[in-house]
């Protein structure tokens, strides 16, 4: 009985740890725009237009994922989306956004993931 209880507790502990690590969920279009609105102080018009751009990109990427497309297919699409978003930003917003993207890219290359460091 003790062995069974010990095994159950072990399995429960393992599942709790794996659950705590998250599933690598992607940010939704609304989440990305919300983060941008806070960090870049977007206007309502910018928010609406950028939301539409990200939602269109999400639909395109989802359809490509179902067909088994590789990463090289996604890169041009992501670059086009970034160019469209950048065109809607002021010079100051674009500079701040580029800085955020560069920092995120550096964190991901160092194995830290895309989330900003905790303060």
N, CA, C and O atoms as a printed pandas DataFrame, in Angstrom:
     atom_number atom_name residue_name chain_id  residue_number  x_coord  y_coord  z_coord
0              1         N          UNK        A               1    0.826   -1.189    0.000
1              2        CA          UNK        A               1    0.000    0.000    0.000
2              3         C          UNK        A               1    0.876    1.261    0.000
3              4         O          UNK        A               1    0.587    2.229   -0.703
4              5         N          UNK        A               2    1.942    1.231    0.795
5              6        CA          UNK        A               2    2.833    2.387    0.852
6              7         C          UNK        A               2    3.495    2.636   -0.509
7              8         O          UNK        A               2    3.667    3.780   -0.928
8              9         N          UNK        A               3    3.859    1.548   -1.187
9             10        CA          UNK        A               3    4.496    1.691   -2.490
10            11         C          UNK        A               3    3.539    2.314   -3.501
11            12         O          UNK        A               3    3.927    3.175   -4.291
12            13         N          UNK        A               4    2.293    1.872   -3.468
13            14        CA          UNK        A               4    1.298    2.422   -4.390
14            15         C          UNK        A               4    1.089    3.902   -4.109
15            16         O          UNK        A               4    1.029    4.712   -5.033
16            17         N          UNK        A               5    0.978    4.253   -2.833
17            18        CA          UNK        A               5    0.791    5.653   -2.450
18            19         C          UNK        A               5    2.005    6.484   -2.870
19            20         O          UNK        A               5    1.855    7.606   -3.353
20            21         N          UNK        A               6    3.186    5.939   -2.689
21            22        CA          UNK        A               6    4.410    6.638   -3.074
22            23         C          UNK        A               6    4.454    6.849   -4.590
23            24         O          UNK        A               6    4.828    7.926   -5.054
24            25         N          UNK        A               7    4.082    5.846   -5.346
25            26        CA          UNK        A               7    4.060    5.964   -6.803
26            27         C          UNK        A               7    3.044    7.011   -7.238
27            28         O          UNK        A               7    3.324    7.820   -8.122
28            29         N          UNK        A               8    1.869    7.000   -6.622
29            30        CA          UNK        A               8    0.836    7.994   -6.957
30            31         C          UNK        A               8    1.321    9.410   -6.664
31            32         O          UNK        A               8    1.112   10.319   -7.467
32            33         N          UNK        A               9    1.961    9.596   -5.529
33            34        CA          UNK        A               9    2.471   10.922   -5.169
34            35         C          UNK        A               9    3.567   11.354   -6.143
35            36         O          UNK        A               9    3.637   12.522   -6.524
36            37         N          UNK        A              10    4.415   10.416   -6.542
37            38        CA          UNK        A              10    5.469   10.716   -7.500
38            39         C          UNK        A              10    4.875   11.168   -8.836
39            40         O          UNK        A              10    5.307   12.170   -9.405
40            41         N          UNK        A              11    3.888   10.430   -9.328
41            42        CA          UNK        A              11    3.248   10.786  -10.595
42            43         C          UNK        A              11    2.534   12.126  -10.502
43            44         O          UNK        A              11    2.572   12.922  -11.440
44            45         N          UNK        A              12    1.891   12.371   -9.381
45            46        CA          UNK        A              12    1.215   13.651   -9.175
46            47         C          UNK        A              12    2.232   14.795   -9.178
47            48         O          UNK        A              12    1.985   15.848   -9.765
48            49         N          UNK        A              13    3.353   14.588   -8.532
49            50        CA          UNK        A              13    4.402   15.605   -8.501
50            51         C          UNK        A              13    4.974   15.886   -9.880
51            52         O          UNK        A              13    5.190   17.042  -10.244
52            53         N          UNK        A              14    5.218   14.844  -10.640
53            54        CA          UNK        A              14    5.744   15.004  -12.000
54            55         C          UNK        A              14    4.758   15.765  -12.871
55            56         O          UNK        A              14    5.149   16.659  -13.623
56            57         N          UNK        A              15    3.484   15.417  -12.773
57            58        CA          UNK        A              15    2.489   16.103  -13.605
58            59         C          UNK        A              15    2.349   17.565  -13.196
59            60         O          UNK        A              15    2.123   18.422  -14.050
60            61         N          UNK        A              16    2.478   17.863  -11.910
61            62        CA          UNK        A              16    2.386   19.253  -11.453
62            63         C          UNK        A              16    3.556   20.075  -11.984
63            64         O          UNK        A              16    3.376   21.221  -12.396
64            65         N          UNK        A              17    4.740   19.501  -11.974
65            66        CA          UNK        A              17    5.923   20.206  -12.468
66            67         C          UNK        A              17    5.804   20.453  -13.965
67            68         O          UNK        A              17    6.099   21.552  -14.434
68            69         N          UNK        A              18    5.380   19.460  -14.712
69            70        CA          UNK        A              18    5.270   19.645  -16.158
70            71         C          UNK        A              18    4.180   20.645  -16.500
71            72         O          UNK        A              18    4.308   21.384  -17.476
72            73         N          UNK        A              19    3.131   20.683  -15.731
73            74        CA          UNK        A              19    2.041   21.638  -15.958
74            75         C          UNK        A              19    2.507   23.064  -15.655
75            76         O          UNK        A              19    2.097   24.006  -16.333
76            77         N          UNK        A              20    3.344   23.225  -14.660
77            78        CA          UNK        A              20    3.818   24.548  -14.259
78            79         C          UNK        A              20    4.733   25.170  -15.302
79            80         O          UNK        A              20    4.893   26.390  -15.332
80            81         N          UNK        A              21    5.331   24.357  -16.154
81            82        CA          UNK        A              21    6.250   24.881  -17.157
82            83         C          UNK        A              21    5.536   25.475  -18.347
83            84         O          UNK        A              21    6.182   26.063  -19.215
84            85         N          UNK        A              22    4.250   25.344  -18.417
85            86        CA          UNK        A              22    3.501   25.941  -19.515
86            87         C          UNK        A              22    3.584   25.102  -20.767
87            88         O          UNK        A              22    4.420   24.206  -20.884
88            89         N          UNK        A              23    2.702   25.409  -21.702
89            90        CA          UNK        A              23    2.631   24.615  -22.909
90            91         C          UNK        A              23    3.203   25.316  -24.116
91            92         O          UNK        A              23    2.986   24.868  -25.241
92            93         N          UNK        A              24    3.927   26.402  -23.920
93            94        CA          UNK        A              24    4.467   27.120  -25.057
94            95         C          UNK        A              24    3.379   27.800  -25.866
95            96         O          UNK        A              24    3.465   27.890  -27.090
96            97         N          UNK        A              25    2.371   28.271  -25.183
97            98        CA          UNK        A              25    1.246   28.886  -25.878
98            99         C          UNK        A              25    1.678   30.177  -26.555
99           100         O          UNK        A              25    2.494   30.935  -26.030
100          101         N          UNK        A              26    1.122   30.403  -27.711
101          102        CA          UNK        A              26    1.399   31.635  -28.447
102          103         C          UNK        A              26    0.466   32.727  -27.954
103          104         O          UNK        A              26   -0.646   32.465  -27.495
104          105         N          UNK        A              27    0.945   33.943  -28.060
105          106        CA          UNK        A              27    0.086   35.073  -27.714
106          107         C          UNK        A              27   -0.952   35.245  -28.816
107          108         O          UNK        A              27   -0.647   35.100  -30.000
108          109         N          UNK        A              28   -2.172   35.554  -28.417
109          110        CA          UNK        A              28   -3.205   35.832  -29.406
110          111         C          UNK        A              28   -2.967   37.224  -29.978
111          112         O          UNK        A              28   -2.163   37.995  -29.455
112          113         N          UNK        A              29   -3.673   37.532  -31.051
113          114        CA          UNK        A              29   -3.564   38.865  -31.647
114          115         C          UNK        A              29   -3.944   39.925  -30.621
115          116         O          UNK        A              29   -3.289   40.963  -30.524
116          117         N          UNK        A              30   -4.994   39.666  -29.861
117          118        CA          UNK        A              30   -5.442   40.629  -28.849
118          119         C          UNK        A              30   -4.383   40.822  -27.769
119          120         O          UNK        A              30   -4.168   41.941  -27.304
120          121         N          UNK        A              31   -3.718   39.733  -27.363
121          122        CA          UNK        A              31   -2.665   39.833  -26.348
122          123         C          UNK        A              31   -1.485   40.660  -26.855
123          124         O          UNK        A              31   -0.939   41.490  -26.128
124          125         N          UNK        A              32   -1.098   40.425  -28.104
125          126        CA          UNK        A              32    0.028   41.180  -28.667
126          127         C          UNK        A              32   -0.289   42.663  -28.755
127          128         O          UNK        A              32    0.541   43.508  -28.421
128          129         N          UNK        A              33   -1.508   42.972  -29.211
129          130        CA          UNK        A              33   -1.891   44.376  -29.353
130          131         C          UNK        A              33   -2.021   45.032  -27.985
131          132         O          UNK        A              33   -1.654   46.196  -27.818
132          133         N          UNK        A              34   -2.536   44.303  -27.014
133          134        CA          UNK        A              34   -2.659   44.856  -25.659
134          135         C          UNK        A              34   -1.276   45.209  -25.101
135          136         O          UNK        A              34   -1.088   46.275  -24.513
136          137         N          UNK        A              35   -0.321   44.310  -25.291
137          138        CA          UNK        A              35    1.041   44.577  -24.827
138          139         C          UNK        A              35    1.640   45.778  -25.553
139          140         O          UNK        A              35    2.306   46.613  -24.940
140          141         N          UNK        A              36    1.402   45.860  -26.857
141          142        CA          UNK        A              36    1.912   46.996  -27.630
142          143         C          UNK        A              36    1.243   48.294  -27.199
143          144         O          UNK        A              36    1.897   49.333  -27.108
144          145         N          UNK        A              37   -0.057   48.235  -26.935
145          146        CA          UNK        A              37   -0.786   49.442  -26.541
146          147         C          UNK        A              37   -0.219   50.001  -25.243
147          148         O          UNK        A              37   -0.083   51.215  -25.086
148          149         N          UNK        A              38    0.109   49.108  -24.315
149          150        CA          UNK        A              38    0.670   49.545  -23.036
150          151         C          UNK        A              38    2.093   50.074  -23.188
151          152         O          UNK        A              38    2.433   51.119  -22.634
152          153         N          UNK        A              39    2.921   49.352  -23.938
153          154        CA          UNK        A              39    4.328   49.748  -24.013
154          155         C          UNK        A              39    4.576   50.904  -24.976
155          156         O          UNK        A              39    5.482   51.709  -24.758
156          157         N          UNK        A              40    3.771   50.994  -26.048
157          158        CA          UNK        A              40    4.003   52.024  -27.061
158          159         C          UNK        A              40    2.982   53.154  -27.021
159          160         O          UNK        A              40    3.100   54.133  -27.757
160          161         N          UNK        A              41    1.982   53.013  -26.158
161          162        CA          UNK        A              41    0.920   54.023  -26.031
162          163         C          UNK        A              41    0.238   54.263  -27.383
163          164         O          UNK        A              41    0.200   55.385  -27.888
164          165         N          UNK        A              42   -0.293   53.186  -27.948
165          166        CA          UNK        A              42   -0.977   53.262  -29.238
166          167         C          UNK        A              42   -2.282   54.033  -29.124
167          168         O          UNK        A              42   -2.932   54.023  -28.079
168          169         N          UNK        A              43   -2.658   54.701  -30.206
169          170        CA          UNK        A              43   -3.965   55.356  -30.266
170          171         C          UNK        A              43   -5.020   54.286  -30.545
171          172         O          UNK        A              43   -4.687   53.152  -30.893
172          173         N          UNK        A              44   -6.287   54.652  -30.392
173          174        CA          UNK        A              44   -7.362   53.698  -30.668
174          175         C          UNK        A              44   -7.356   53.280  -32.136
175          176         O          UNK        A              44   -7.607   52.118  -32.455
176          177         N          UNK        A              45   -7.069   54.231  -33.029
177          178        CA          UNK        A              45   -7.023   53.923  -34.458
178          179         C          UNK        A              45   -5.896   52.934  -34.760
179          180         O          UNK        A              45   -6.095   51.971  -35.500
180          181         N          UNK        A              46   -4.719   53.171  -34.188
181          182        CA          UNK        A              46   -3.593   52.261  -34.382
182          183         C          UNK        A              46   -3.932   50.872  -33.837
183          184         O          UNK        A              46   -3.626   49.855  -34.460
184          185         N          UNK        A              47   -4.564   50.850  -32.669
185          186        CA          UNK        A              47   -4.923   49.580  -32.043
186          187         C          UNK        A              47   -5.843   48.768  -32.943
187          188         O          UNK        A              47   -5.641   47.567  -33.121
188          189         N          UNK        A              48   -6.850   49.419  -33.510
189          190        CA          UNK        A              48   -7.803   48.735  -34.386
190          191         C          UNK        A              48   -7.110   48.176  -35.623
191          192         O          UNK        A              48   -7.330   47.024  -35.997
192          193         N          UNK        A              49   -6.277   48.990  -36.253
193          194        CA          UNK        A              49   -5.607   48.563  -37.487
194          195         C          UNK        A              49   -4.588   47.449  -37.231
195          196         O          UNK        A              49   -4.489   46.502  -38.012
196          197         N          UNK        A              50   -3.843   47.565  -36.149
197          198        CA          UNK        A              50   -2.835   46.548  -35.835
198          199         C          UNK        A              50   -3.506   45.235  -35.446
199          200         O          UNK        A              50   -3.010   44.160  -35.783
200          201         N          UNK        A              51   -4.627   45.319  -34.742
201          202        CA          UNK        A              51   -5.374   44.105  -34.402
202          203         C          UNK        A              51   -5.798   43.372  -35.672
203          204         O          UNK        A              51   -5.674   42.150  -35.755
204          205         N          UNK        A              52   -6.295   44.111  -36.657
205          206        CA          UNK        A              52   -6.717   43.498  -37.924
206          207         C          UNK        A              52   -5.534   42.840  -38.636
207          208         O          UNK        A              52   -5.672   41.756  -39.201
208          209         N          UNK        A              53   -4.385   43.491  -38.608
209          210        CA          UNK        A              53   -3.186   42.936  -39.249
210          211         C          UNK        A              53   -2.783   41.626  -38.582
211          212         O          UNK        A              53   -2.521   40.636  -39.265
212          213         N          UNK        A              54   -2.733   41.616  -37.253
213          214        CA          UNK        A              54   -2.333   40.407  -36.534
214          215         C          UNK        A              54   -3.353   39.281  -36.681
215          216         O          UNK        A              54   -2.973   38.113  -36.759
216          217         N          UNK        A              55   -4.634   39.615  -36.718
217          218        CA          UNK        A              55   -5.653   38.576  -36.894
218          219         C          UNK        A              55   -5.539   37.935  -38.277
219          220         O          UNK        A              55   -5.697   36.722  -38.419
220          221         N          UNK        A              56   -5.266   38.752  -39.293
221          222        CA          UNK        A              56   -5.083   38.211  -40.644
222          223         C          UNK        A              56   -3.854   37.309  -40.695
223          224         O          UNK        A              56   -3.884   36.249  -41.320
224          225         N          UNK        A              57   -2.778   37.728  -40.040
225          226        CA          UNK        A              57   -1.565   36.916  -40.011
226          227         C          UNK        A              57   -1.827   35.592  -39.302
227          228         O          UNK        A              57   -1.366   34.543  -39.752
228          229         N          UNK        A              58   -2.561   35.638  -38.202
229          230        CA          UNK        A              58   -2.859   34.421  -37.453
230          231         C          UNK        A              58   -3.626   33.427  -38.321
231          232         O          UNK        A              58   -3.330   32.232  -38.310
232          233         N          UNK        A              59   -4.606   33.916  -39.067
233          234        CA          UNK        A              59   -5.382   33.032  -39.946
234          235         C          UNK        A              59   -4.487   32.409  -41.017
235          236         O          UNK        A              59   -4.589   31.215  -41.298
236          237         N          UNK        A              60   -3.611   33.219  -41.612
237          238        CA          UNK        A              60   -2.714   32.701  -42.647
238          239         C          UNK        A              60   -1.766   31.653  -42.073
239          240         O          UNK        A              60   -1.560   30.600  -42.678
240          241         N          UNK        A              61   -1.194   31.938  -40.917
241          242        CA          UNK        A              61   -0.235   31.014  -40.319
242          243         C          UNK        A              61   -0.917   29.720  -39.883
243          244         O          UNK        A              61   -0.342   28.641  -40.024
244          245         N          UNK        A              62   -2.129   29.819  -39.357
245          246        CA          UNK        A              62   -2.858   28.609  -38.971
246          247         C          UNK        A              62   -3.131   27.726  -40.178
247          248         O          UNK        A              62   -3.002   26.504  -40.106
248          249         N          UNK        A              63   -3.509   28.351  -41.289
249          250        CA          UNK        A              63   -3.775   27.548  -42.490
250          251         C          UNK        A              63   -2.485   26.914  -43.014
251          252         O          UNK        A              63   -2.510   25.787  -43.508
252          253         N          UNK        A              64   -1.369   27.621  -42.910
253          254        CA          UNK        A              64   -0.094   27.045  -43.343
254          255         C          UNK        A              64    0.359   25.921  -42.418
255          256         O          UNK        A              64    0.933   24.931  -42.871
256          257         N          UNK        A              65    0.098   26.075  -41.116
257          258        CA          UNK        A              65    0.481   25.025  -40.167
258          259         C          UNK        A              65   -0.252   23.721  -40.473
259          260         O          UNK        A              65    0.325   22.640  -40.357
260          261         N          UNK        A              66   -1.514   23.822  -40.861
261          262        CA          UNK        A              66   -2.284   22.607  -41.154
262          263         C          UNK        A              66   -1.774   21.904  -42.409
263          264         O          UNK        A              66   -1.970   20.700  -42.573
264          265         N          UNK        A              67   -1.125   22.653  -43.290
265          266        CA          UNK        A              67   -0.573   22.032  -44.501
266          267         C          UNK        A              67    0.848   21.526  -44.286
267          268         O          UNK        A              67    1.441   20.932  -45.187
268          269         N          UNK        A              68    1.397   21.760  -43.093
269          270        CA          UNK        A              68    2.732   21.261  -42.778
270          271         C          UNK        A              68    3.859   22.120  -43.310
271          272         O          UNK        A              68    4.950   21.611  -43.566
272          273         N          UNK        A              69    3.623   23.405  -43.482
273          274        CA          UNK        A              69    4.663   24.306  -43.990
274          275         C          UNK        A              69    5.805   24.417  -42.982
275          276         O          UNK        A              69    5.601   24.264  -41.778
276          277         N          UNK        A              70    7.007   24.684  -43.490
277          278        CA          UNK        A              70    8.159   24.819  -42.602
278          279         C          UNK        A              70    8.411   26.285  -42.248
279          280         O          UNK        A              70    7.730   27.185  -42.740
280          281         N          UNK        A              71    9.400   26.501  -41.389
281          282        CA          UNK        A              71    9.686   27.849  -40.886
282          283         C          UNK        A              71   10.054   28.834  -41.981
283          284         O          UNK        A              71    9.737   30.020  -41.881
284          285         N          UNK        A              72   10.708   28.365  -43.009
285          286        CA          UNK        A              72   11.128   29.279  -44.076
286          287         C          UNK        A              72    9.923   29.901  -44.778
287          288         O          UNK        A              72   10.041   30.966  -45.384
288          289         N          UNK        A              73    8.782   29.252  -44.701
289          290        CA          UNK        A              73    7.557   29.800  -45.279
290          291         C          UNK        A              73    7.002   30.921  -44.405
291          292         O          UNK        A              73    6.412   31.877  -44.907
292          293         N          UNK        A              74    7.196   30.795  -43.094
293          294        CA          UNK        A              74    6.631   31.768  -42.159
294          295         C          UNK        A              74    7.414   33.080  -42.114
295          296         O          UNK        A              74    6.833   34.144  -41.903
296          297         N          UNK        A              75    8.715   33.004  -42.310
297          298        CA          UNK        A              75    9.545   34.207  -42.154
298          299         C          UNK        A              75    9.128   35.376  -43.039
299          300         O          UNK        A              75    8.980   36.485  -42.526
300          301         N          UNK        A              76    8.930   35.182  -44.344
301          302        CA          UNK        A              76    8.510   36.321  -45.171
302          303         C          UNK        A              76    7.157   36.888  -44.729
303          304         O          UNK        A              76    6.935   38.098  -44.779
304          305         N          UNK        A              77    6.264   36.004  -44.300
305          306        CA          UNK        A              77    4.958   36.458  -43.842
306          307         C          UNK        A              77    5.095   37.293  -42.564
307          308         O          UNK        A              77    4.441   38.325  -42.415
308          309         N          UNK        A              78    5.944   36.839  -41.654
309          310        CA          UNK        A              78    6.153   37.587  -40.414
310          311         C          UNK        A              78    6.810   38.941  -40.703
311          312         O          UNK        A              78    6.464   39.948  -40.087
312          313         N          UNK        A              79    7.751   38.956  -41.637
313          314        CA          UNK        A              79    8.412   40.214  -41.992
314          315         C          UNK        A              79    7.420   41.186  -42.618
315          316         O          UNK        A              79    7.451   42.380  -42.319
316          317         N          UNK        A              80    6.544   40.690  -43.479
317          318        CA          UNK        A              80    5.529   41.547  -44.104
318          319         C          UNK        A              80    4.584   42.116  -43.052
319          320         O          UNK        A              80    4.204   43.285  -43.114
320          321         N          UNK        A              81    4.211   41.285  -42.090
321          322        CA          UNK        A              81    3.343   41.752  -41.004
322          323         C          UNK        A              81    4.047   42.831  -40.200
323          324         O          UNK        A              81    3.449   43.861  -39.887
324          325         N          UNK        A              82    5.311   42.606  -39.862
325          326        CA          UNK        A              82    6.068   43.602  -39.104
326          327         C          UNK        A              82    6.184   44.914  -39.876
327          328         O          UNK        A              82    6.100   45.990  -39.285
328          329         N          UNK        A              83    6.373   44.831  -41.184
329          330        CA          UNK        A              83    6.461   46.042  -42.007
330          331         C          UNK        A              83    5.141   46.810  -41.999
331          332         O          UNK        A              83    5.135   48.039  -41.920
332          333         N          UNK        A              84    4.024   46.085  -42.080
333          334        CA          UNK        A              84    2.710   46.739  -42.041
334          335         C          UNK        A              84    2.478   47.427  -40.702
335          336         O          UNK        A              84    1.973   48.548  -40.648
336          337         N          UNK        A              85    2.850   46.748  -39.626
337          338        CA          UNK        A              85    2.672   47.326  -38.290
338          339         C          UNK        A              85    3.560   48.550  -38.139
339          340         O          UNK        A              85    3.115   49.587  -37.647
340          341         N          UNK        A              86    4.807   48.434  -38.558
341          342        CA          UNK        A              86    5.761   49.538  -38.425
342          343         C          UNK        A              86    5.289   50.772  -39.185
343          344         O          UNK        A              86    5.531   51.899  -38.752
344          345         N          UNK        A              87    4.615   50.566  -40.317
345          346        CA          UNK        A              87    4.113   51.686  -41.118
346          347         C          UNK        A              87    3.035   52.473  -40.374
347          348         O          UNK        A              87    2.813   53.648  -40.665
348          349         N          UNK        A              88    2.371   51.837  -39.426
349          350        CA          UNK        A              88    1.314   52.511  -38.663
350          351         C          UNK        A              88    1.840   53.256  -37.435
351          352         O          UNK        A              88    1.115   54.048  -36.833
352          353         N          UNK        A              89    3.086   53.006  -37.066
353          354        CA          UNK        A              89    3.652   53.597  -35.854
354          355         C          UNK        A              89    4.341   54.926  -36.153
355          356         O          UNK        A              89    4.812   55.165  -37.264
356          357         N          UNK        A              90    4.387   55.785  -35.130
357          358        CA          UNK        A              90    5.173   57.009  -35.246
358          359         C          UNK        A              90    6.649   56.633  -35.179
359          360         O          UNK        A              90    6.987   55.491  -34.867
360          361         N          UNK        A              91    7.518   57.575  -35.467
361          362        CA          UNK        A              91    8.956   57.294  -35.446
362          363         C          UNK        A              91    9.409   56.838  -34.059
363          364         O          UNK        A              91   10.208   55.909  -33.939
364          365         N          UNK        A              92    8.896   57.495  -33.007
365          366        CA          UNK        A              92    9.270   57.131  -31.637
366          367         C          UNK        A              92    8.750   55.740  -31.286
367          368         O          UNK        A              92    9.460   54.936  -30.682
368          369         N          UNK        A              93    7.504   55.465  -31.672
369          370        CA          UNK        A              93    6.925   54.155  -31.393
370          371         C          UNK        A              93    7.677   53.062  -32.148
371          372         O          UNK        A              93    7.939   51.991  -31.601
372          373         N          UNK        A              94    8.019   53.335  -33.398
373          374        CA          UNK        A              94    8.735   52.349  -34.210
374          375         C          UNK        A              94   10.103   52.040  -33.606
375          376         O          UNK        A              94   10.530   50.885  -33.588
376          377         N          UNK        A              95   10.788   53.068  -33.114
377          378        CA          UNK        A              95   12.100   52.855  -32.501
378          379         C          UNK        A              95   11.971   52.020  -31.229
379          380         O          UNK        A              95   12.763   51.105  -31.003
380          381         N          UNK        A              96   10.979   52.332  -30.403
381          382        CA          UNK        A              96   10.765   51.579  -29.164
382          383         C          UNK        A              96   10.372   50.135  -29.471
383          384         O          UNK        A              96   10.829   49.208  -28.803
384          385         N          UNK        A              97    9.531   49.948  -30.475
385          386        CA          UNK        A              97    9.085   48.606  -30.855
386          387         C          UNK        A              97   10.255   47.784  -31.383
387          388         O          UNK        A              97   10.392   46.606  -31.055
388          389         N          UNK        A              98   11.102   48.414  -32.208
389          390        CA          UNK        A              98   12.272   47.716  -32.743
390          391         C          UNK        A              98   13.206   47.304  -31.611
391          392         O          UNK        A              98   13.775   46.212  -31.634
392          393         N          UNK        A              99   13.362   48.178  -30.625
393          394        CA          UNK        A              99   14.211   47.857  -29.479
394          395         C          UNK        A              99   13.648   46.649  -28.730
395          396         O          UNK        A              99   14.399   45.750  -28.353
396          397         N          UNK        A             100   12.327   46.625  -28.513
397          398        CA          UNK        A             100   11.689   45.490  -27.838
398          399         C          UNK        A             100   11.901   44.200  -28.627
399          400         O          UNK        A             100   12.202   43.154  -28.052
400          401         N          UNK        A             101   11.742   44.282  -29.945
401          402        CA          UNK        A             101   11.909   43.088  -30.781
402          403         C          UNK        A             101   13.354   42.592  -30.749
403          404         O          UNK        A             101   13.593   41.385  -30.710
404          405         N          UNK        A             102   14.315   43.515  -30.763
405          406        CA          UNK        A             102   15.725   43.127  -30.703
406          407         C          UNK        A             102   16.046   42.455  -29.371
407          408         O          UNK        A             102   16.774   41.463  -29.329
408          409         N          UNK        A             103   15.495   43.002  -28.275
409          410        CA          UNK        A             103   15.711   42.407  -26.956
410          411         C          UNK        A             103   15.090   41.018  -26.880
411          412         O          UNK        A             103   15.694   40.098  -26.328
412          413         N          UNK        A             104   13.890   40.858  -27.429
413          414        CA          UNK        A             104   13.216   39.557  -27.429
414          415         C          UNK        A             104   14.023   38.545  -28.240
415          416         O          UNK        A             104   14.186   37.396  -27.828
416          417         N          UNK        A             105   14.524   38.976  -29.388
417          418        CA          UNK        A             105   15.324   38.094  -30.239
418          419         C          UNK        A             105   16.590   37.658  -29.497
419          420         O          UNK        A             105   16.975   36.490  -29.566
420          421         N          UNK        A             106   17.237   38.583  -28.789
421          422        CA          UNK        A             106   18.449   38.251  -28.041
422          423         C          UNK        A             106   18.139   37.259  -26.917
423          424         O          UNK        A             106   18.903   36.322  -26.685
424          425         N          UNK        A             107   17.016   37.466  -26.220
425          426        CA          UNK        A             107   16.636   36.534  -25.152
426          427         C          UNK        A             107   16.375   35.140  -25.711
427          428         O          UNK        A             107   16.759   34.140  -25.104
428          429         N          UNK        A             108   15.724   35.077  -26.864
429          430        CA          UNK        A             108   15.408   33.774  -27.453
430          431         C          UNK        A             108   16.675   33.066  -27.928
431          432         O          UNK        A             108   16.768   31.842  -27.836
432          433         N          UNK        A             109   17.642   33.814  -28.429
433          434        CA          UNK        A             109   18.894   33.207  -28.872
434          435         C          UNK        A             109   19.694   32.687  -27.689
435          436         O          UNK        A             109   20.458   31.730  -27.820
436          437         N          UNK        A             110   19.518   33.316  -26.537
437          438        CA          UNK        A             110   20.209   32.878  -25.330
438          439         C          UNK        A             110   19.433   31.807  -24.582
439          440         O          UNK        A             110   19.835   31.395  -23.494
440          441         N          UNK        A             111   18.330   31.354  -25.151
441          442        CA          UNK        A             111   17.558   30.287  -24.529
442          443         C          UNK        A             111   16.622   30.750  -23.440
443          444         O          UNK        A             111   16.135   29.934  -22.657
444          445         N          UNK        A             112   16.359   32.047  -23.370
445          446        CA          UNK        A             112   15.515   32.565  -22.300
446          447         C          UNK        A             112   14.054   32.682  -22.658
447          448         O          UNK        A             112   13.254   33.064  -21.805
448          449         N          UNK        A             113   13.671   32.374  -23.872
449          450        CA          UNK        A             113   12.273   32.506  -24.264
450          451         C          UNK        A             113   11.949   33.930  -24.644
451          452         O          UNK        A             113   12.810   34.807  -24.579
452          453         N          UNK        A             114   10.710   34.167  -25.041
453          454        CA          UNK        A             114   10.313   35.470  -25.543
454          455         C          UNK        A             114    9.779   36.417  -24.502
455          456         O          UNK        A             114    9.595   37.599  -24.790
456          457         N          UNK        A             115    9.524   35.939  -23.298
457          458        CA          UNK        A             115    8.943   36.794  -22.265
458          459         C          UNK        A             115    9.998   37.729  -21.693
459          460         O          UNK        A             115   11.167   37.357  -21.595
460          461         N          UNK        A             116    9.597   38.941  -21.315
461          462        CA          UNK        A             116   10.560   39.864  -20.718
462          463         C          UNK        A             116   10.984   39.378  -19.344
463          464         O          UNK        A             116   10.243   38.637  -18.697
464          465         N          UNK        A             117   12.162   39.781  -18.886
465          466        CA          UNK        A             117   12.620   39.344  -17.568
466          467         C          UNK        A             117   11.724   39.898  -16.472
467          468         O          UNK        A             117   11.193   41.002  -16.589
468          469         N          UNK        A             118   11.560   39.122  -15.407
469          470        CA          UNK        A             118   10.736   39.548  -14.276
470          471         C          UNK        A             118   11.488   40.583  -13.461
471          472         O          UNK        A             118   12.698   40.480  -13.259
472          473         N          UNK        A             119   10.749   41.584  -12.993
473          474        CA          UNK        A             119   11.371   42.652  -12.201
474          475         C          UNK        A             119   11.277   42.340  -10.735
475          476         O          UNK        A             119   11.745   43.121   -9.906
